[in-house]
Protein backbone atom coordinates (compact mmCIF):
# COMPACT_ATOMS: atom_id res chain seq x y z
CA UNK A 1 0.00 0.00 0.00
CA UNK A 2 2.99 2.34 -0.16
CA UNK A 3 3.64 4.82 -2.93
CA UNK A 4 1.65 5.04 -6.13
CA UNK A 5 2.10 1.38 -7.24
CA UNK A 6 1.33 0.08 -3.75
CA UNK A 7 -1.80 2.22 -3.45
CA UNK A 8 -3.01 1.08 -6.88
CA UNK A 9 -2.40 -2.57 -5.89
CA UNK A 10 -4.15 -2.17 -2.52
CA UNK A 11 -7.13 -0.22 -3.90
CA UNK A 12 -7.43 -2.34 -7.06
CA UNK A 13 -8.49 0.63 -9.12
CA UNK A 14 -7.16 3.45 -11.27
CA UNK A 15 -5.48 6.20 -9.27
CA UNK A 16 -4.78 9.66 -10.67
CA UNK A 17 -2.50 12.29 -9.21
CA UNK A 18 -3.34 15.41 -11.16
CA UNK A 19 -0.63 17.51 -9.49
CA UNK A 20 2.38 15.69 -8.10
CA UNK A 21 3.50 19.00 -6.57
CA UNK A 22 0.54 19.01 -4.20
CA UNK A 23 0.96 15.32 -3.28
CA UNK A 24 2.65 14.24 -0.08
CA UNK A 25 5.09 11.38 0.59
CA UNK A 26 2.24 8.97 1.49
CA UNK A 27 0.74 9.45 -1.97
CA UNK A 28 3.96 9.60 -3.91
CA UNK A 29 7.19 8.33 -2.31
CA UNK A 30 9.62 9.70 -4.88
CA UNK A 31 8.13 13.18 -4.98
CA UNK A 32 11.50 14.98 -4.90
CA UNK A 33 12.86 12.96 -7.84
CA UNK A 34 9.62 13.47 -9.77
CA UNK A 35 9.76 17.24 -9.27
CA UNK A 36 13.43 17.27 -10.28
CA UNK A 37 12.54 15.47 -13.55
CA UNK A 38 9.67 17.87 -14.21
CA UNK A 39 6.91 15.29 -13.76
CA UNK A 40 3.56 16.88 -13.04
CA UNK A 41 0.84 14.20 -13.23
CA UNK A 42 0.66 10.47 -12.66
CA UNK A 43 -1.86 7.69 -12.97
CA UNK A 44 -1.86 3.94 -12.83
CA UNK A 45 -4.08 0.89 -13.01
CA UNK A 46 -4.10 -2.73 -11.89
CA UNK A 47 -3.53 -5.71 -14.13
CA UNK A 48 -5.91 -8.40 -12.95
CA UNK A 49 -7.89 -11.43 -13.95
CA UNK A 50 -10.27 -13.59 -11.93
CA UNK A 51 -10.13 -11.11 -9.04
CA UNK A 52 -6.37 -11.66 -8.69
CA UNK A 53 -3.96 -8.77 -9.15
CA UNK A 54 -1.03 -9.70 -11.41
CA UNK A 55 0.65 -6.31 -11.52
CA UNK A 56 0.36 -2.56 -11.75
CA UNK A 57 1.18 -0.12 -14.52
CA UNK A 58 1.95 3.50 -13.62
CA UNK A 59 2.52 6.41 -15.98
CA UNK A 60 3.89 9.89 -15.47
CA UNK A 61 3.60 13.08 -17.48
CA UNK A 62 5.29 16.43 -17.68
CA UNK A 63 1.87 17.95 -18.43
CA UNK A 64 -1.11 18.36 -16.13
CA UNK A 65 -3.83 15.79 -16.77
CA UNK A 66 -7.11 15.91 -14.94
CA UNK A 67 -8.88 12.70 -14.03
CA UNK A 68 -10.97 11.38 -16.93
CA UNK A 69 -13.61 8.79 -16.01
CA UNK A 70 -13.85 7.44 -19.57
CA UNK A 71 -10.09 7.01 -19.76
CA UNK A 72 -10.10 5.35 -16.32
CA UNK A 73 -12.68 2.83 -17.54
CA UNK A 74 -10.65 2.22 -20.70
CA UNK A 75 -7.50 1.48 -18.67
CA UNK A 76 -9.48 -0.74 -16.29
CA UNK A 77 -10.51 -2.76 -19.36
CA UNK A 78 -6.94 -2.81 -20.67
CA UNK A 79 -5.73 -4.03 -17.26
CA UNK A 80 -8.27 -6.83 -17.41
CA UNK A 81 -7.21 -7.81 -20.94
CA UNK A 82 -3.54 -7.86 -19.97
CA UNK A 83 -4.44 -9.94 -16.89
CA UNK A 84 -6.32 -12.46 -19.04
CA UNK A 85 -3.33 -12.62 -21.38
CA UNK A 86 -1.03 -13.35 -18.42
CA UNK A 87 -3.35 -16.08 -17.14
CA UNK A 88 -3.53 -17.65 -20.61
CA UNK A 89 0.27 -17.59 -20.97
CA UNK A 90 0.65 -19.16 -17.52
CA UNK A 91 -1.83 -21.90 -18.48
CA UNK A 92 -0.01 -22.50 -21.77
CA UNK A 93 3.30 -22.84 -19.91
CA UNK A 94 1.78 -25.22 -17.35
CA UNK A 95 0.34 -27.30 -20.19
CA UNK A 96 3.72 -27.36 -21.96
CA UNK A 97 5.45 -28.55 -18.78
CA UNK A 98 2.77 -31.22 -18.27
CA UNK A 99 3.07 -32.33 -21.90
CA UNK A 100 6.87 -32.56 -21.63
CA UNK A 101 6.55 -34.70 -18.49
CA UNK A 102 3.96 -36.92 -20.15
CA UNK A 103 6.13 -37.36 -23.24
CA UNK A 104 9.11 -38.21 -21.03
CA UNK A 105 7.07 -40.90 -19.29
CA UNK A 106 5.94 -42.33 -22.62
CA UNK A 107 9.50 -42.27 -23.92
CA UNK A 108 10.65 -44.12 -20.79
CA UNK A 109 8.15 -46.85 -21.62
CA UNK A 110 9.57 -46.96 -25.12
CA UNK A 111 13.07 -47.29 -23.69
CA UNK A 112 11.83 -50.31 -21.74
CA UNK A 113 10.57 -51.81 -25.00
CA UNK A 114 6.88 -51.24 -24.27
CA UNK A 115 4.80 -50.16 -27.26
CA UNK A 116 2.47 -47.27 -26.48
CA UNK A 117 -0.12 -45.59 -28.69
CA UNK A 118 -2.70 -42.90 -28.03
CA UNK A 119 -5.68 -42.69 -30.34
CA UNK A 120 -8.56 -40.39 -31.11
CA UNK A 121 -11.17 -42.74 -32.44
CA UNK A 122 -9.27 -45.10 -34.72
CA UNK A 123 -6.56 -42.57 -35.64
CA UNK A 124 -3.24 -42.72 -33.81
CA UNK A 125 -2.12 -39.37 -32.38
CA UNK A 126 0.93 -40.66 -30.51
CA UNK A 127 3.14 -43.69 -30.97
CA UNK A 128 6.47 -44.38 -29.37
CA UNK A 129 9.54 -45.96 -30.97
CA UNK A 130 8.92 -49.38 -29.42
CA UNK A 131 5.48 -49.60 -31.06
CA UNK A 132 6.91 -48.47 -34.39
CA UNK A 133 9.61 -51.19 -34.20
CA UNK A 134 6.98 -53.77 -33.25
CA UNK A 135 4.98 -53.05 -36.42
CA UNK A 136 7.96 -52.35 -38.68
CA UNK A 137 7.08 -48.71 -39.39
CA UNK A 138 8.52 -45.36 -38.40
CA UNK A 139 6.60 -43.28 -35.84
CA UNK A 140 5.80 -40.80 -38.62
CA UNK A 141 4.35 -43.58 -40.80
CA UNK A 142 2.16 -44.82 -37.96
CA UNK A 143 0.82 -41.34 -37.27
CA UNK A 144 0.11 -40.78 -40.97
CA UNK A 145 -2.16 -43.83 -41.16
CA UNK A 146 -5.85 -42.90 -41.41
CA UNK A 147 -6.83 -45.72 -39.02
CA UNK A 148 -5.18 -48.12 -36.59
CA UNK A 149 -7.15 -50.83 -38.42
CA UNK A 150 -4.61 -50.39 -41.23
CA UNK A 151 -2.20 -52.32 -38.98
CA UNK A 152 -4.51 -55.35 -38.96
CA UNK A 153 -4.92 -57.78 -41.82
CA UNK A 154 -8.34 -57.28 -43.44
CA UNK A 155 -9.48 -60.82 -42.63
CA UNK A 156 -8.69 -60.25 -38.91
CA UNK A 157 -10.62 -56.96 -38.55
CA UNK A 158 -14.10 -58.46 -37.82
CA UNK A 159 -12.68 -60.73 -35.10
CA UNK A 160 -10.70 -57.90 -33.49
CA UNK A 161 -13.67 -55.53 -33.67
CA UNK A 162 -15.89 -58.11 -31.93
CA UNK A 163 -13.21 -58.78 -29.30
CA UNK A 164 -12.91 -55.06 -28.62
CA UNK A 165 -16.71 -54.74 -28.29
CA UNK A 166 -16.77 -57.60 -25.79
CA UNK A 167 -14.03 -56.04 -23.67
CA UNK A 168 -15.72 -52.64 -23.69
CA UNK A 169 -18.99 -54.28 -22.58
CA UNK A 170 -17.22 -56.35 -19.91
CA UNK A 171 -18.12 -59.63 -21.55
CA UNK A 172 -14.68 -61.18 -21.28
Protein Blocks (a to p, Z undefined) as FASTA:
>chain_A
ZZjklmmmmnopacddfblmlpcfklomklmmmmmnopabdcdddddeehiafbdcdddd
fbdcdddfklmmmmmmmmmmmmmmmmmmmmmmmmmmmmmmmmmmmmmmmmnopacdddeh
jacfbdcfklmmmnopafklmmmpmbfklmpcfklmmmmmmmmmmmmnopZZ
